[in-house]
Amino acid sequence: MDDAKRRQIRRRIEEAIAELQAQINGLEDNAKPVSLDEPIGRLSRMDAIANQALSGRVLAEAKTRLSRLQRALVAVDSPDFGLCDECGEEIPLPRLLAMPEARRCVDCAE
């Protein structure tokens, strides 16, 4: 992989990290436990609890992806970055731009 592609992927990783960090900040507020002291109706409380649980799952997924992106940012200068972990072939640039944390090509990922 040439330096221009690595720079392009690095920029995409940095953008994705910034987007995820902003998303995580918003989700952390939504994932906070629902206060039982708030004067809301029973159905509203159930909705709030369901939303809190959903936000918690989405938050966990976002944190996992953030961790993968941070590892990819460190690895982008490695000579084997962009090579499939299974077959050793180069992962196509469009896949790496869409999923910079990808470690397998599309064929091996399926």
N, C-alpha and C positions, 0 to 999 in steps of 0.2 A: 504494500500500500504506500502510495507516495505522500509527501508532506502536505500537499494541498488538501487531499482527502482527509488526512488526520486533523488538519486545522478545521475543516468543515464539520467533521464529526465532533470535535472538541467543542465548537460553538454550539452545536445542537445539544450536546450533553449539558453544557452550562445553562442554556435556555430552559431545558427540561427540569433541571435542578431548581432553578429560580421559580418556575411555574409550580412545581410540586411543593416547595417550601411555603409559597403563598397559600396554596390549597390546604396544606397541613395546618397552617395557622388558623384558617377559618373552620376547619373540621374539629380542631381541638375544642373550640368554644361549643360547637354543637354536640360533641361527645361527652360533655360534662354531665354528671348525674342530675336527674330531675329532682328538684327540691320538693319535698312533701309538704312544705309549709306554704307553698304558693297557692292562693285561692283560685284554682281553676277547676272546671268540672271533671268528672270521672273519665269521660271519653276524651277530653282534651289532654288529660294526664296520660292516658293510655297511648294517644297519638304521640305525645312528647317522648314517652319511654321508647316507643317503636322507632321514632326518628333518631333518638340518642343511640340506640343499638345499631341502626343502619350506619350512622355517622362513625361509630366506633369501628365497624368492619371496614368501611371505606378508608378511614384513617390508618388502620393497620396495613392495608394494601398499599397506600401511598407511602408509608414509611418504609415498607419492604422495597418498593421500586426506587425510592430515594437512595437507599443503601446500595442497590445494584448500580444505579447511575454513578454514585460516588466511587465505587470500585472501578467502573468503566473509565471514569475520568482519570484515575491513577494509571490504569492499564493502557490508555490510548497510545502512549509512546512506546509500548512494548513491541518488539518485532513480530510477535504472534497475535497481536490484537487484530481482530477482524477475520481470523481464521476459525473455521468451525471446529469445535471441541471434539466432534465425532469423526468427521471424514477428512478434516484438515484442509478442505478447500476454502477459498476466500469467500466470505459472506458478502453478497452484493451490496453496493453502497446504498441503494434505496432502502434496503432492509435496515442497515445500520443507522440511517438517518431517521427512519420511523421508530426503530427500537434500538437505540445506541447500546443498550445493555445486553443485546442478543449475543449469545455465545454459540449458537448453532445456526446453520443455514436453514432455509425453509424446508428442504427435503428431509433433513435429519430431525427437525423440530416436530414434524408431523407423526 
